[in-house]
Amino acid sequence: PRAGEREREIYQAHLPLGELPVVQTTRRGVGALCAIQLGISEDETVPARAVVACRNAGVLTRAMAGGALQVSPPFIMTKDDVDEMARRFRDGLTSL
């Protein structure tokens, strides 16, 4: 139930990342999952560099097939934690 409660919050918090030049879209997943789809048409190193940049900003993620970043937070996150995670993703992706 906790993941279901956070599903909308997680998606909504990460949706504004689509404004960044490196992000194509944010995809909604099931429960606490979502993905940040990166635009990689010209530079296939973007996902790997994005993982490092996000880790440097304090959020753990991994690149998935097709150039997306996985967002899979722990179920114990609060709304404030979700907002902080999205801010750190933004900080990392903005640094690219």
C-alpha positions in Angstrom: 0.0 0.0 0.0 2.8 2.5 0.8 4.2 2.3 -2.7 0.8 2.9 -4.2 0.4 6.0 -1.9 3.7 7.4 -3.3 3.1 6.5 -6.9 1.5 9.8 -7.9 3.8 11.9 -5.7 7.0 10.3 -7.3 5.7 10.8 -10.8 4.6 14.4 -10.2 7.8 15.3 -8.5 9.9 14.1 -11.4 7.7 15.3 -14.2 9.3 18.8 -14.3 12.6 17.2 -15.2 11.2 17.1 -18.7 12.0 20.8 -19.0 15.8 19.9 -18.9 17.5 19.7 -22.3 18.9 16.2 -21.5 15.5 14.7 -20.6 13.0 13.6 -23.1 10.2 12.5 -20.8 9.4 11.0 -17.4 7.6 7.7 -17.5 5.3 6.5 -14.8 5.7 3.0 -13.4 3.8 0.8 -11.1 3.9 1.6 -7.4 7.0 3.6 -6.4 8.7 3.1 -9.8 9.3 5.6 -12.6 11.9 6.3 -15.2 13.6 9.4 -16.6 14.0 9.0 -20.3 17.1 10.8 -21.6 17.6 12.1 -25.0 20.6 10.2 -26.3 20.3 10.3 -30.1 23.6 12.1 -30.6 25.6 11.0 -27.6 25.3 7.5 -26.3 27.5 8.3 -23.2 24.7 10.5 -21.7 23.1 7.7 -19.5 26.4 6.7 -18.0 27.4 10.3 -17.4 24.0 11.0 -15.9 24.3 8.1 -13.4 27.6 9.6 -12.2 26.2 13.1 -12.1 23.2 12.0 -10.1 25.3 10.0 -7.7 27.5 13.1 -7.2 24.3 15.0 -6.4 23.4 12.4 -3.8 20.9 10.1 -5.5 21.5 6.5 -6.5 20.2 5.4 -9.9 21.2 3.2 -12.8 20.9 3.4 -16.6 18.4 1.1 -18.2 18.2 -0.1 -21.8 17.1 2.7 -24.2 18.7 5.5 -22.2 16.5 5.8 -19.2 17.4 6.3 -15.6 15.6 4.1 -13.0 13.8 5.8 -10.1 13.0 3.2 -7.5 13.0 4.7 -4.0 12.4 2.9 -0.7 8.8 2.4 0.4 9.5 4.4 3.6 10.0 7.7 1.8 7.9 10.6 2.9 6.6 13.3 0.5 9.5 15.6 1.6 11.9 12.8 0.8 10.4 12.4 -2.7 10.7 16.1 -3.3 14.4 16.0 -2.1 15.1 13.1 -4.4 13.6 14.9 -7.4 15.7 18.0 -6.5 18.9 15.9 -6.5 18.0 14.3 -9.8 17.6 17.9 -11.2 20.9 19.0 -9.7 22.7 16.0 -11.2 21.1 16.2 -14.7 21.6 20.0 -14.8 25.3 19.5 -14.3 25.7 17.5 -17.5 
